[in-house]
Amino acid sequence: MPRICIYPKDVAQLTGRSYDAAKRLVRRARQAAGKPAGALVSMQDFCRLTGLDEAEVSRALNGPSASINPRSA
């Protein structure tokens, strides 16, 4: 089952930023999505903020066989 939530460790790995910088980026994505502190951040929330392609991020985190696009299944 593909993951839909993204965590600072994932962001650090994807972007090459430090863990602390990744935490700030996840916090900004959460705020931009209008979610309360402590709420989970979805890949969609993160990708909207950063402009990264959601399918590309999903492949990087879930592997090439996992897809978030139901039409490709």
A tleap script that builds the chain and sets N, CA, C and O, in Angstrom:
source leaprc.protein.ff14SB
mol = sequence {
  NMET PRO ARG ILE CYS ILE TYR PRO LYS ASP
  VAL ALA GLN LEU THR GLY ARG SER TYR ASP
  ALA ALA LYS ARG LEU VAL ARG ARG ALA ARG
  GLN ALA ALA GLY LYS PRO ALA GLY ALA LEU
  VAL SER MET GLN ASP PHE CYS ARG LEU THR
  GLY LEU ASP GLU ALA GLU VAL SER ARG ALA
  LEU ASN GLY PRO SER ALA SER ILE ASN PRO
  ARG SER CALA
}
set mol.1.N position { 0.847 -1.176 0.000 }
set mol.1.CA position { 0.000 0.000 0.000 }
set mol.1.C position { 0.895 1.244 0.000 }
set mol.1.O position { 1.789 1.364 0.838 }
set mol.2.N position { 0.663 2.154 -0.922 }
set mol.2.CA position { 1.512 3.348 -0.992 }
set mol.2.C position { 1.265 4.302 0.172 }
set mol.2.O position { 0.142 4.462 0.649 }
set mol.3.N position { 2.336 4.920 0.604 }
set mol.3.CA position { 2.235 5.929 1.664 }
set mol.3.C position { 1.680 7.218 1.083 }
set mol.3.O position { 1.971 7.572 -0.060 }
set mol.4.N position { 0.883 7.913 1.871 }
set mol.4.CA position { 0.348 9.195 1.420 }
set mol.4.C position { 0.805 10.341 2.307 }
set mol.4.O position { 0.645 11.505 1.939 }
set mol.5.N position { 1.372 10.035 3.469 }
set mol.5.CA position { 1.864 11.067 4.378 }
set mol.5.C position { 3.365 11.226 4.197 }
set mol.5.O position { 4.073 10.286 3.836 }
set mol.6.N position { 3.828 12.434 4.457 }
set mol.6.CA position { 5.252 12.713 4.317 }
set mol.6.C position { 5.767 13.278 5.633 }
set mol.6.O position { 5.078 14.042 6.309 }
set mol.7.N position { 6.975 12.896 5.981 }
set mol.7.CA position { 7.582 13.266 7.255 }
set mol.7.C position { 8.898 13.999 6.997 }
set mol.7.O position { 9.457 13.900 5.905 }
set mol.8.N position { 9.393 14.733 7.993 }
set mol.8.CA position { 10.644 15.474 7.796 }
set mol.8.C position { 11.808 14.610 7.307 }
set mol.8.O position { 12.614 15.063 6.494 }
set mol.9.N position { 11.902 13.386 7.787 }
set mol.9.CA position { 12.978 12.493 7.338 }
set mol.9.C position { 12.887 12.258 5.830 }
set mol.9.O position { 13.906 12.221 5.140 }
set mol.10.N position { 11.658 12.098 5.319 }
set mol.10.CA position { 11.446 11.913 3.880 }
set mol.10.C position { 11.868 13.160 3.112 }
set mol.10.O position { 12.539 13.075 2.084 }
set mol.11.N position { 11.462 14.320 3.629 }
set mol.11.CA position { 11.779 15.587 2.965 }
set mol.11.C position { 13.289 15.803 2.929 }
set mol.11.O position { 13.830 16.249 1.918 }
set mol.12.N position { 13.968 15.487 4.028 }
set mol.12.CA position { 15.425 15.622 4.068 }
set mol.12.C position { 16.071 14.731 3.015 }
set mol.12.O position { 17.016 15.143 2.342 }
set mol.13.N position { 15.570 13.527 2.873 }
set mol.13.CA position { 16.113 12.585 1.897 }
set mol.13.C position { 15.832 13.052 0.465 }
set mol.13.O position { 16.702 12.958 -0.401 }
set mol.14.N position { 14.626 13.553 0.217 }
set mol.14.CA position { 14.244 13.990 -1.128 }
set mol.14.C position { 14.996 15.237 -1.574 }
set mol.14.O position { 15.424 15.338 -2.724 }
set mol.15.N position { 15.154 16.189 -0.647 }
set mol.15.CA position { 15.691 17.497 -1.012 }
set mol.15.C position { 17.171 17.669 -0.721 }
set mol.15.O position { 17.811 18.572 -1.259 }
set mol.16.N position { 17.723 16.802 0.134 }
set mol.16.CA position { 19.118 16.959 0.518 }
set mol.16.C position { 19.316 18.017 1.588 }
set mol.16.O position { 20.450 18.380 1.903 }
set mol.17.N position { 18.234 18.507 2.143 }
set mol.17.CA position { 18.318 19.498 3.220 }
set mol.17.C position { 18.559 18.801 4.549 }
set mol.17.O position { 18.409 17.585 4.671 }
set mol.18.N position { 18.934 19.595 5.537 }
set mol.18.CA position { 19.116 19.039 6.875 }
set mol.18.C position { 17.753 18.659 7.451 }
set mol.18.O position { 16.712 19.099 6.963 }
set mol.19.N position { 17.780 17.842 8.488 }
set mol.19.CA position { 16.535 17.421 9.130 }
set mol.19.C position { 15.777 18.629 9.681 }
set mol.19.O position { 14.555 18.696 9.554 }
set mol.20.N position { 16.485 19.584 10.292 }
set mol.20.CA position { 15.823 20.770 10.846 }
set mol.20.C position { 15.172 21.616 9.749 }
set mol.20.O position { 14.061 22.114 9.925 }
set mol.21.N position { 15.861 21.777 8.625 }
set mol.21.CA position { 15.284 22.523 7.503 }
set mol.21.C position { 14.072 21.778 6.947 }
set mol.21.O position { 13.088 22.400 6.547 }
set mol.22.N position { 14.143 20.458 6.923 }
set mol.22.CA position { 13.020 19.646 6.447 }
set mol.22.C position { 11.816 19.784 7.374 }
set mol.22.O position { 10.679 19.825 6.906 }
set mol.23.N position { 12.054 19.856 8.690 }
set mol.23.CA position { 10.950 20.062 9.640 }
set mol.23.C position { 10.254 21.390 9.369 }
set mol.23.O position { 9.026 21.475 9.412 }
set mol.24.N position { 11.041 22.423 9.091 }
set mol.24.CA position { 10.439 23.733 8.798 }
set mol.24.C position { 9.607 23.677 7.516 }
set mol.24.O position { 8.534 24.276 7.440 }
set mol.25.N position { 10.101 22.964 6.520 }
set mol.25.CA position { 9.371 22.848 5.253 }
set mol.25.C position { 8.063 22.078 5.435 }
set mol.25.O position { 7.041 22.451 4.858 }
set mol.26.N position { 8.086 21.020 6.224 }
set mol.26.CA position { 6.859 20.263 6.509 }
set mol.26.C position { 5.887 21.139 7.289 }
set mol.26.O position { 4.682 21.099 7.041 }
set mol.27.N position { 6.397 21.927 8.227 }
set mol.27.CA position { 5.539 22.835 8.998 }
set mol.27.C position { 4.881 23.863 8.071 }
set mol.27.O position { 3.698 24.168 8.221 }
set mol.28.N position { 5.651 24.398 7.112 }
set mol.28.CA position { 5.089 25.359 6.158 }
set mol.28.C position { 4.014 24.717 5.291 }
set mol.28.O position { 2.997 25.345 4.995 }
set mol.29.N position { 4.231 23.478 4.884 }
set mol.29.CA position { 3.237 22.757 4.074 }
set mol.29.C position { 1.964 22.545 4.882 }
set mol.29.O position { 0.861 22.679 4.352 }
set mol.30.N position { 2.111 22.216 6.158 }
set mol.30.CA position { 0.949 22.012 7.034 }
set mol.30.C position { 0.166 23.323 7.183 }
set mol.30.O position { -1.062 23.331 7.097 }
set mol.31.N position { 0.885 24.425 7.406 }
set mol.31.CA position { 0.232 25.726 7.560 }
set mol.31.C position { -0.440 26.158 6.266 }
set mol.31.O position { -1.553 26.685 6.293 }
set mol.32.N position { 0.221 25.942 5.136 }
set mol.32.CA position { -0.349 26.323 3.838 }
set mol.32.C position { -1.625 25.546 3.543 }
set mol.32.O position { -2.520 26.048 2.864 }
set mol.33.N position { -1.706 24.316 4.054 }
set mol.33.CA position { -2.899 23.488 3.852 }
set mol.33.C position { -3.987 23.813 4.869 }
set mol.33.O position { -5.089 23.268 4.794 }
set mol.34.N position { -3.686 24.701 5.822 }
set mol.34.CA position { -4.678 25.089 6.821 }
set mol.34.C position { -4.913 24.037 7.884 }
set mol.34.O position { -5.985 23.988 8.487 }
set mol.35.N position { -3.920 23.196 8.116 }
set mol.35.CA position { -4.069 22.125 9.107 }
set mol.35.C position { -3.516 22.585 10.456 }
set mol.35.O position { -2.616 23.422 10.508 }
set mol.36.N position { -4.052 22.041 11.534 }
set mol.36.CA position { -3.555 22.413 12.863 }
set mol.36.C position { -2.190 21.779 13.146 }
set mol.36.O position { -1.791 20.817 12.491 }
set mol.37.N position { -1.495 22.327 14.117 }
set mol.37.CA position { -0.197 21.783 14.520 }
set mol.37.C position { -0.357 20.313 14.894 }
set mol.37.O position { -1.309 19.940 15.580 }
set mol.38.N position { 0.557 19.504 14.451 }
set mol.38.CA position { 0.515 18.081 14.764 }
set mol.38.C position { -0.256 17.240 13.769 }
set mol.38.O position { -0.189 16.012 13.821 }
set mol.39.N position { -0.993 17.877 12.857 }
set mol.39.CA position { -1.748 17.122 11.849 }
set mol.39.C position { -0.782 16.525 10.826 }
set mol.39.O position { 0.291 17.072 10.573 }
set mol.40.N position { -1.176 15.411 10.254 }
set mol.40.CA position { -0.347 14.770 9.237 }
set mol.40.C position { -0.329 15.602 7.960 }
set mol.40.O position { -1.316 16.252 7.615 }
set mol.41.N position { 0.792 15.574 7.273 }
set mol.41.CA position { 0.951 16.295 6.013 }
set mol.41.C position { 0.975 15.265 4.890 }
set mol.41.O position { 1.774 14.329 4.908 }
set mol.42.N position { 0.098 15.448 3.923 }
set mol.42.CA position { 0.051 14.513 2.798 }
set mol.42.C position { 1.082 14.909 1.744 }
set mol.42.O position { 1.579 16.035 1.728 }
set mol.43.N position { 1.387 13.962 0.872 }
set mol.43.CA position { 2.287 14.270 -0.237 }
set mol.43.C position { 1.690 15.378 -1.093 }
set mol.43.O position { 2.407 16.226 -1.624 }
set mol.44.N position { 0.371 15.357 -1.219 }
set mol.44.CA position { -0.310 16.380 -2.012 }
set mol.44.C position { -0.090 17.769 -1.406 }
set mol.44.O position { 0.195 18.722 -2.130 }
set mol.45.N position { -0.220 17.887 -0.071 }
set mol.45.CA position { 0.026 19.163 0.609 }
set mol.45.C position { 1.452 19.636 0.342 }
set mol.45.O position { 1.682 20.796 0.002 }
set mol.46.N position { 2.402 18.720 0.503 }
set mol.46.CA position { 3.813 19.041 0.326 }
set mol.46.C position { 4.100 19.463 -1.117 }
set mol.46.O position { 4.807 20.444 -1.351 }
set mol.47.N position { 3.556 18.729 -2.070 }
set mol.47.CA position { 3.820 19.019 -3.476 }
set mol.47.C position { 3.178 20.330 -3.923 }
set mol.47.O position { 3.729 21.032 -4.771 }
set mol.48.N position { 2.031 20.660 -3.367 }
set mol.48.CA position { 1.406 21.953 -3.689 }
set mol.48.C position { 2.311 23.105 -3.273 }
set mol.48.O position { 2.442 24.095 -3.993 }
set mol.49.N position { 2.935 22.970 -2.105 }
set mol.49.CA position { 3.803 24.032 -1.604 }
set mol.49.C position { 5.096 24.119 -2.404 }
set mol.49.O position { 5.530 25.213 -2.766 }
set mol.50.N position { 5.709 22.985 -2.680 }
set mol.50.CA position { 7.035 22.982 -3.296 }
set mol.50.C position { 7.017 23.016 -4.815 }
set mol.50.O position { 8.009 23.390 -5.441 }
set mol.51.N position { 5.893 22.628 -5.411 }
set mol.51.CA position { 5.830 22.573 -6.863 }
set mol.51.C position { 6.416 21.298 -7.447 }
set mol.51.O position { 6.525 21.163 -8.665 }
set mol.52.N position { 6.796 20.358 -6.578 }
set mol.52.CA position { 7.307 19.072 -7.059 }
set mol.52.C position { 6.157 18.230 -7.604 }
set mol.52.O position { 5.010 18.371 -7.179 }
set mol.53.N position { 6.481 17.356 -8.547 }
set mol.53.CA position { 5.488 16.469 -9.138 }
set mol.53.C position { 5.116 15.379 -8.132 }
set mol.53.O position { 5.987 14.674 -7.623 }
set mol.54.N position { 3.831 15.246 -7.852 }
set mol.54.CA position { 3.362 14.296 -6.840 }
set mol.54.C position { 3.696 12.850 -7.204 }
set mol.54.O position { 4.061 12.066 -6.328 }
set mol.55.N position { 3.580 12.490 -8.463 }
set mol.55.CA position { 3.892 11.121 -8.883 }
set mol.55.C position { 5.375 10.819 -8.695 }
set mol.55.O position { 5.748 9.710 -8.310 }
set mol.56.N position { 6.217 11.812 -8.969 }
set mol.56.CA position { 7.659 11.632 -8.800 }
set mol.56.C position { 8.026 11.443 -7.328 }
set mol.56.O position { 8.842 10.585 -6.992 }
set mol.57.N position { 7.424 12.242 -6.461 }
set mol.57.CA position { 7.673 12.127 -5.023 }
set mol.57.C position { 7.183 10.771 -4.528 }
set mol.57.O position { 7.861 10.118 -3.734 }
set mol.58.N position { 6.024 10.349 -4.986 }
set mol.58.CA position { 5.485 9.057 -4.583 }
set mol.58.C position { 6.401 7.916 -5.008 }
set mol.58.O position { 6.644 6.988 -4.236 }
set mol.59.N position { 6.908 7.985 -6.235 }
set mol.59.CA position { 7.832 6.942 -6.701 }
set mol.59.C position { 9.110 6.927 -5.868 }
set mol.59.O position { 9.640 5.859 -5.559 }
set mol.60.N position { 9.601 8.098 -5.506 }
set mol.60.CA position { 10.832 8.171 -4.717 }
set mol.60.C position { 10.637 7.569 -3.332 }
set mol.60.O position { 11.552 6.943 -2.798 }
set mol.61.N position { 9.464 7.748 -2.748 }
set mol.61.CA position { 9.216 7.251 -1.393 }
set mol.61.C position { 8.681 5.829 -1.366 }
set mol.61.O position { 9.003 5.067 -0.454 }
set mol.62.N position { 7.873 5.460 -2.346 }
set mol.62.CA position { 7.204 4.160 -2.338 }
set mol.62.C position { 7.825 3.142 -3.275 }
set mol.62.O position { 7.503 1.956 -3.199 }
set mol.63.N position { 8.694 3.575 -4.141 }
set mol.63.CA position { 9.245 2.669 -5.138 }
set mol.63.C position { 8.449 2.766 -6.423 }
set mol.63.O position { 7.333 3.286 -6.417 }
set mol.64.N position { 8.996 2.277 -7.520 }
set mol.64.CA position { 8.339 2.434 -8.823 }
set mol.64.C position { 7.037 1.663 -8.969 }
set mol.64.O position { 6.210 2.020 -9.808 }
set mol.65.N position { 6.831 0.613 -8.177 }
set mol.65.CA position { 5.610 -0.182 -8.337 }
set mol.65.C position { 4.399 0.455 -7.669 }
set mol.65.O position { 3.265 0.141 -8.030 }
set mol.66.N position { 4.617 1.348 -6.697 }
set mol.66.CA position { 3.502 1.992 -5.996 }
set mol.66.C position { 3.102 3.247 -6.749 }
set mol.66.O position { 3.952 4.047 -7.139 }
set mol.67.N position { 1.828 3.411 -6.946 }
set mol.67.CA position { 1.323 4.574 -7.660 }
set mol.67.C position { 0.157 5.162 -6.900 }
set mol.67.O position { -0.670 4.434 -6.350 }
set mol.68.N position { 0.092 6.493 -6.869 }
set mol.68.CA position { -1.028 7.147 -6.205 }
set mol.68.C position { -2.132 7.478 -7.198 }
set mol.68.O position { -3.191 7.979 -6.819 }
set mol.69.N position { -1.878 7.195 -8.467 }
set mol.69.CA position { -2.858 7.473 -9.498 }
set mol.69.C position { -3.678 6.207 -9.747 }
set mol.69.O position { -3.151 5.243 -10.303 }
set mol.70.N position { -4.955 6.185 -9.350 }
set mol.70.CA position { -5.750 4.969 -9.497 }
set mol.70.C position { -5.971 4.557 -10.948 }
set mol.70.O position { -6.250 3.387 -11.210 }
set mol.71.N position { -5.857 5.473 -11.888 }
set mol.71.CA position { -6.077 5.148 -13.291 }
set mol.71.C position { -4.959 4.282 -13.859 }
set mol.71.O position { -5.167 3.581 -14.850 }
set mol.72.N position { -3.784 4.316 -13.252 }
set mol.72.CA position { -2.669 3.536 -13.786 }
set mol.72.C position { -2.649 2.116 -13.238 }
set mol.72.O position { -1.793 1.322 -13.630 }
set mol.73.N position { -3.569 1.777 -12.343 }
set mol.73.CA position { -3.591 0.423 -11.755 }
set mol.73.C position { -4.285 -0.563 -12.661 }
set mol.73.O position { -4.393 -1.742 -12.324 }
savepdb mol mol.pdb
quit
